[in-house]
């Protein structure tokens, strides 16, 4: 093993300090001796092959064209999925397939660079954007077998080039093409997510425009995920079991399976479909729906032969918006389940106080009450 793939926390004999944990995908993909920090407990180890979950495939063409029958059918399917496990697929979404292909291709441009180059965009402790190699700076056990690049996006008019400017500022002008593609991709995700918010509003029986207007000035997160091969995939996870703390996730998978969802006490896989986006509810929207719609436990597994890539857009409200359900969703039989909060407060909680795993929203609610926030 080369020095770049050192993944122990042994103390330096000269300084008495622990060497930093480093995950270099170019070396780790050939490593047969999986470091203990990446080996998950027996009760959380993956089933690399899982039965396929049949999630509804929702055709948005009729909804986009204003067809009442198609809109009713789409909202019914969305409602059924979100009341049970919160996952569904959308097709005919109006996102350019060439743009999606470019977004996947340019992931290789970034993740194939030497570690020292990628580290120019290194995420700082306590921040949620930038490059992260397996989150080694945050945790010391149950580490994920992956690299990510997270980008801040906002739909506000004065920030229309925020993604482009990030690439230029962080990695230099030679990355302008990447900046342009991911700016355009985020813009498309913003448009799609706001239309899905209309569909969610209809399905919940509130005004069609309610959630769309709530998220119009969103401050969201775009994440590029790269899962290198692992010679012993049965020992580790690409991403551990978690609920997304955000509002809505729009995920595009490449052709390699890996996404798994926990339904009825069993892990199921969601088969990749290049023409579809996987959409799921996050904790913040579960609070906005007063618990009517579910955030679902999910994870990513890795394999021993093929890298896997995915593009994730996490819709989040503007920092000043108060997350509180509309009055139509609160009554005698459906009392308030969660206290009011802002997205930055939940984000800070996940970055500084709690590893976003299986009970984030409940733990956050308790933390707010205990601290009188």
Secondary structure as a PSIPRED ss2 file (coil, helix, strand):
# PSIPRED VFORMAT (PSIPRED V4.0)

   1 X C   1.000  0.000  0.000
   2 X C   1.000  0.000  0.000
   3 X H   0.000  1.000  0.000
   4 X H   0.000  1.000  0.000
   5 X H   0.000  1.000  0.000
   6 X C   1.000  0.000  0.000
   7 X C   1.000  0.000  0.000
   8 X C   1.000  0.000  0.000
   9 X C   1.000  0.000  0.000
  10 X C   1.000  0.000  0.000
  11 X E   0.000  0.000  1.000
  12 X C   1.000  0.000  0.000
  13 X C   1.000  0.000  0.000
  14 X C   1.000  0.000  0.000
  15 X C   1.000  0.000  0.000
  16 X C   1.000  0.000  0.000
  17 X C   1.000  0.000  0.000
  18 X E   0.000  0.000  1.000
  19 X C   1.000  0.000  0.000
  20 X C   1.000  0.000  0.000
  21 X C   1.000  0.000  0.000
  22 X C   1.000  0.000  0.000
  23 X C   1.000  0.000  0.000
  24 X C   1.000  0.000  0.000
  25 X H   0.000  1.000  0.000
  26 X H   0.000  1.000  0.000
  27 X H   0.000  1.000  0.000
  28 X H   0.000  1.000  0.000
  29 X C   1.000  0.000  0.000
  30 X C   1.000  0.000  0.000
  31 X C   1.000  0.000  0.000
  32 X C   1.000  0.000  0.000
  33 X C   1.000  0.000  0.000
  34 X C   1.000  0.000  0.000
  35 X C   1.000  0.000  0.000
  36 X H   0.000  1.000  0.000
  37 X H   0.000  1.000  0.000
  38 X H   0.000  1.000  0.000
  39 X C   1.000  0.000  0.000
  40 X C   1.000  0.000  0.000
  41 X C   1.000  0.000  0.000
  42 X H   0.000  1.000  0.000
  43 X H   0.000  1.000  0.000
  44 X H   0.000  1.000  0.000
  45 X C   1.000  0.000  0.000
  46 X C   1.000  0.000  0.000
  47 X C   1.000  0.000  0.000
  48 X C   1.000  0.000  0.000
  49 X C   1.000  0.000  0.000
  50 X C   1.000  0.000  0.000
  51 X C   1.000  0.000  0.000
  52 X E   0.000  0.000  1.000
  53 X C   1.000  0.000  0.000
  54 X C   1.000  0.000  0.000
  55 X C   1.000  0.000  0.000
  56 X C   1.000  0.000  0.000
  57 X E   0.000  0.000  1.000
  58 X E   0.000  0.000  1.000
  59 X E   0.000  0.000  1.000
  60 X C   1.000  0.000  0.000
  61 X H   0.000  1.000  0.000
  62 X H   0.000  1.000  0.000
  63 X H   0.000  1.000  0.000
  64 X H   0.000  1.000  0.000
  65 X C   1.000  0.000  0.000
  66 X C   1.000  0.000  0.000
  67 X C   1.000  0.000  0.000
  68 X H   0.000  1.000  0.000
  69 X H   0.000  1.000  0.000
  70 X H   0.000  1.000  0.000
  71 X H   0.000  1.000  0.000
  72 X H   0.000  1.000  0.000
  73 X H   0.000  1.000  0.000
  74 X H   0.000  1.000  0.000
  75 X H   0.000  1.000  0.000
  76 X H   0.000  1.000  0.000
  77 X H   0.000  1.000  0.000
  78 X H   0.000  1.000  0.000
  79 X H   0.000  1.000  0.000
  80 X H   0.000  1.000  0.000
  81 X H   0.000  1.000  0.000
  82 X H   0.000  1.000  0.000
  83 X H   0.000  1.000  0.000
  84 X H   0.000  1.000  0.000
  85 X C   1.000  0.000  0.000
  86 X C   1.000  0.000  0.000
  87 X E   0.000  0.000  1.000
  88 X E   0.000  0.000  1.000
  89 X E   0.000  0.000  1.000
  90 X E   0.000  0.000  1.000
  91 X E   0.000  0.000  1.000
  92 X C   1.000  0.000  0.000
  93 X C   1.000  0.000  0.000
  94 X C   1.000  0.000  0.000
  95 X C   1.000  0.000  0.000
  96 X C   1.000  0.000  0.000
  97 X H   0.000  1.000  0.000
  98 X H   0.000  1.000  0.000
  99 X H   0.000  1.000  0.000
 100 X H   0.000  1.000  0.000
 101 X H   0.000  1.000  0.000
 102 X H   0.000  1.000  0.000
 103 X H   0.000  1.000  0.000
 104 X H   0.000  1.000  0.000
 105 X H   0.000  1.000  0.000
 106 X H   0.000  1.000  0.000
 107 X H   0.000  1.000  0.000
 108 X H   0.000  1.000  0.000
 109 X H   0.000  1.000  0.000
 110 X H   0.000  1.000  0.000
 111 X H   0.000  1.000  0.000
 112 X C   1.000  0.000  0.000
 113 X C   1.000  0.000  0.000
 114 X C   1.000  0.000  0.000
 115 X H   0.000  1.000  0.000
 116 X H   0.000  1.000  0.000
 117 X H   0.000  1.000  0.000
 118 X H   0.000  1.000  0.000
 119 X H   0.000  1.000  0.000
 120 X H   0.000  1.000  0.000
 121 X H   0.000  1.000  0.000
 122 X E   0.000  0.000  1.000
 123 X C   1.000  0.000  0.000
 124 X C   1.000  0.000  0.000
 125 X C   1.000  0.000  0.000
 126 X C   1.000  0.000  0.000
 127 X C   1.000  0.000  0.000
 128 X C   1.000  0.000  0.000
 129 X C   1.000  0.000  0.000
 130 X E   0.000  0.000  1.000
 131 X E   0.000  0.000  1.000
 132 X E   0.000  0.000  1.000
 133 X E   0.000  0.000  1.000
 134 X C   1.000  0.000  0.000
 135 X C   1.000  0.000  0.000
 136 X C   1.000  0.000  0.000
 137 X C   1.000  0.000  0.000
 138 X C   1.000  0.000  0.000
 139 X C   1.000  0.000  0.000
 140 X C   1.000  0.000  0.000
 141 X C   1.000  0.000  0.000
 142 X C   1.000  0.000  0.000
 143 X C   1.000  0.000  0.000
 144 X C   1.000  0.000  0.000
 145 X C   1.000  0.000  0.000
 146 X C   1.000  0.000  0.000
 147 X E   0.000  0.000  1.000
 148 X E   0.000  0.000  1.000
 149 X E   0.000  0.000  1.000
 150 X E   0.000  0.000  1.000
 151 X E   0.000  0.000  1.000
 152 X E   0.000  0.000  1.000
 153 X E   0.000  0.000  1.000
 154 X E   0.000  0.000  1.000
 155 X C   1.000  0.000  0.000
 156 X C   1.000  0.000  0.000
 157 X H   0.000  1.000  0.000
 158 X H   0.000  1.000  0.000
 159 X H   0.000  1.000  0.000
 160 X C   1.000  0.000  0.000
 161 X C   1.000  0.000  0.000
 162 X H   0.000  1.000  0.000
 163 X H   0.000  1.000  0.000
 164 X H   0.000  1.000  0.000
 165 X H   0.000  1.000  0.000
 166 X H   0.000  1.000  0.000
 167 X H   0.000  1.000  0.000
 168 X H   0.000  1.000  0.000
 169 X H   0.000  1.000  0.000
 170 X H   0.000  1.000  0.000
 171 X H   0.000  1.000  0.000
 172 X C   1.000  0.000  0.000
 173 X H   0.000  1.000  0.000
 174 X H   0.000  1.000  0.000
 175 X H   0.000  1.000  0.000
 176 X H   0.000  1.000  0.000
 177 X H   0.000  1.000  0.000
 178 X H   0.000  1.000  0.000
 179 X H   0.000  1.000  0.000
 180 X H   0.000  1.000  0.000
 181 X H   0.000  1.000  0.000
 182 X H   0.000  1.000  0.000
 183 X H   0.000  1.000  0.000
 184 X H   0.000  1.000  0.000
 185 X H   0.000  1.000  0.000
 186 X H   0.000  1.000  0.000
 187 X H   0.000  1.000  0.000
 188 X H   0.000  1.000  0.000
 189 X H   0.000  1.000  0.000
 190 X H   0.000  1.000  0.000
 191 X H   0.000  1.000  0.000
 192 X H   0.000  1.000  0.000
 193 X H   0.000  1.000  0.000
 194 X H   0.000  1.000  0.000
 195 X H   0.000  1.000  0.000
 196 X H   0.000  1.000  0.000
 197 X H   0.000  1.000  0.000
 198 X H   0.000  1.000  0.000
 199 X H   0.000  1.000  0.000
 200 X H   0.000  1.000  0.000
 201 X H   0.000  1.000  0.000
 202 X H   0.000  1.000  0.000
 203 X H   0.000  1.000  0.000
 204 X H   0.000  1.000  0.000
 205 X C   1.000  0.000  0.000
 206 X C   1.000  0.000  0.000
 207 X C   1.000  0.000  0.000
 208 X C   1.000  0.000  0.000
 209 X C   1.000  0.000  0.000
 210 X H   0.000  1.000  0.000
 211 X H   0.000  1.000  0.000
 212 X H   0.000  1.000  0.000
 213 X H   0.000  1.000  0.000
 214 X H   0.000  1.000  0.000
 215 X H   0.000  1.000  0.000
 216 X C   1.000  0.000  0.000
 217 X C   1.000  0.000  0.000
 218 X C   1.000  0.000  0.000
 219 X E   0.000  0.000  1.000
 220 X E   0.000  0.000  1.000
 221 X E   0.000  0.000  1.000
 222 X E   0.000  0.000  1.000
 223 X E   0.000  0.000  1.000
 224 X E   0.000  0.000  1.000
 225 X E   0.000  0.000  1.000
 226 X E   0.000  0.000  1.000
 227 X E   0.000  0.000  1.000
 228 X C   1.000  0.000  0.000
 229 X C   1.000  0.000  0.000
 230 X C   1.000  0.000  0.000
 231 X C   1.000  0.000  0.000
 232 X C   1.000  0.000  0.000
 233 X C   1.000  0.000  0.000
 234 X C   1.000  0.000  0.000
 235 X C   1.000  0.000  0.000
 236 X C   1.000  0.000  0.000
 237 X C   1.000  0.000  0.000
 238 X C   1.000  0.000  0.000
 239 X E   0.000  0.000  1.000
 240 X E   0.000  0.000  1.000
 241 X E   0.000  0.000  1.000
 242 X E   0.000  0.000  1.000
 243 X C   1.000  0.000  0.000
 244 X C   1.000  0.000  0.000
 245 X C   1.000  0.000  0.000
 246 X C   1.000  0.000  0.000
 247 X C   1.000  0.000  0.000
 248 X E   0.000  0.000  1.000
 249 X E   0.000  0.000  1.000
 250 X E   0.000  0.000  1.000
 251 X E   0.000  0.000  1.000
 252 X E   0.000  0.000  1.000
 253 X E   0.000  0.000  1.000
 254 X C   1.000  0.000  0.000
 255 X C   1.000  0.000  0.000
 256 X C   1.000  0.000  0.000
 257 X C   1.000  0.000  0.000
 258 X C   1.000  0.000  0.000
 259 X E   0.000  0.000  1.000
 260 X E   0.000  0.000  1.000
 261 X E   0.000  0.000  1.000
 262 X E   0.000  0.000  1.000
 263 X E   0.000  0.000  1.000
 264 X C   1.000  0.000  0.000
 265 X C   1.000  0.000  0.000
 266 X E   0.000  0.000  1.000
 267 X E   0.000  0.000  1.000
 268 X E   0.000  0.000  1.000
 269 X E   0.000  0.000  1.000
 270 X C   1.000  0.000  0.000
 271 X C   1.000  0.000  0.000
 272 X C   1.000  0.000  0.000
 273 X C   1.000  0.000  0.000
 274 X C   1.000  0.000  0.000
 275 X C   1.000  0.000  0.000
 276 X C   1.000  0.000  0.000
 277 X E   0.000  0.000  1.000
 278 X E   0.000  0.000  1.000
 279 X E   0.000  0.000  1.000
 280 X E   0.000  0.000  1.000
 281 X E   0.000  0.000  1.000
 282 X C   1.000  0.000  0.000
 283 X H   0.000  1.000  0.000
 284 X H   0.000  1.000  0.000
 285 X H   0.000  1.000  0.000
 286 X H   0.000  1.000  0.000
 287 X H   0.000  1.000  0.000
 288 X H   0.000  1.000  0.000
 289 X C   1.000  0.000  0.000
 290 X C   1.000  0.000  0.000
 291 X C   1.000  0.000  0.000
 292 X C   1.000  0.000  0.000
 293 X C   1.000  0.000  0.000
 294 X C   1.000  0.000  0.000
 295 X C   1.000  0.000  0.000
 296 X C   1.000  0.000  0.000
 297 X C   1.000  0.000  0.000
 298 X E   0.000  0.000  1.000
 299 X E   0.000  0.000  1.000
 300 X E   0.000  0.000  1.000
 301 X C   1.000  0.000  0.000
 302 X C   1.000  0.000  0.000
 303 X C   1.000  0.000  0.000
 304 X C   1.000  0.000  0.000
 305 X C   1.000  0.000  0.000
 306 X C   1.000  0.000  0.000
 307 X C   1.000  0.000  0.000
 308 X E   0.000  0.000  1.000
 309 X E   0.000  0.000  1.000
 310 X E   0.000  0.000  1.000
 311 X E   0.000  0.000  1.000
 312 X E   0.000  0.000  1.000
 313 X E   0.000  0.000  1.000
 314 X E   0.000  0.000  1.000
 315 X E   0.000  0.000  1.000
 316 X C   1.000  0.000  0.000
 317 X C   1.000  0.000  0.000
 318 X C   1.000  0.000  0.000
 319 X C   1.000  0.000  0.000
 320 X C   1.000  0.000  0.000
 321 X C   1.000  0.000  0.000
 322 X E   0.000  0.000  1.000
 323 X E   0.000  0.000  1.000
 324 X C   1.000  0.000  0.000
 325 X C   1.000  0.000  0.000
 326 X C   1.000  0.000  0.000
 327 X H   0.000  1.000  0.000
 328 X H   0.000  1.000  0.000
 329 X H   0.000  1.000  0.000
 330 X C   1.000  0.000  0.000
 331 X E   0.000  0.000  1.000
 332 X C   1.000  0.000  0.000
 333 X C   1.000  0.000  0.000
 334 X E   0.000  0.000  1.000
 335 X C   1.000  0.000  0.000
 336 X C   1.000  0.000  0.000
 337 X C   1.000  0.000  0.000
 338 X C   1.000  0.000  0.000
 339 X C   1.000  0.000  0.000
 340 X C   1.000  0.000  0.000
 341 X E   0.000  0.000  1.000
 342 X E   0.000  0.000  1.000
 343 X H   0.000  1.000  0.000
 344 X H   0.000  1.000  0.000
 345 X H   0.000  1.000  0.000
 346 X H   0.000  1.000  0.000
 347 X H   0.000  1.000  0.000
 348 X H   0.000  1.000  0.000
 349 X H   0.000  1.000  0.000
 350 X H   0.000  1.000  0.000
 351 X H   0.000  1.000  0.000
 352 X H   0.000  1.000  0.000
 353 X C   1.000  0.000  0.000
 354 X C   1.000  0.000  0.000
 355 X C   1.000  0.000  0.000
 356 X C   1.000  0.000  0.000
 357 X C   1.000  0.000  0.000
 358 X C   1.000  0.000  0.000
 359 X C   1.000  0.000  0.000
 360 X H   0.000  1.000  0.000
 361 X H   0.000  1.000  0.000
 362 X H   0.000  1.000  0.000
 363 X H   0.000  1.000  0.000
 364 X H   0.000  1.000  0.000
 365 X H   0.000  1.000  0.000
 366 X H   0.000  1.000  0.000
 367 X H   0.000  1.000  0.000
 368 X H   0.000  1.000  0.000
 369 X H   0.000  1.000  0.000
 370 X H   0.000  1.000  0.000
 371 X C   1.000  0.000  0.000
 372 X C   1.000  0.000  0.000
 373 X C   1.000  0.000  0.000
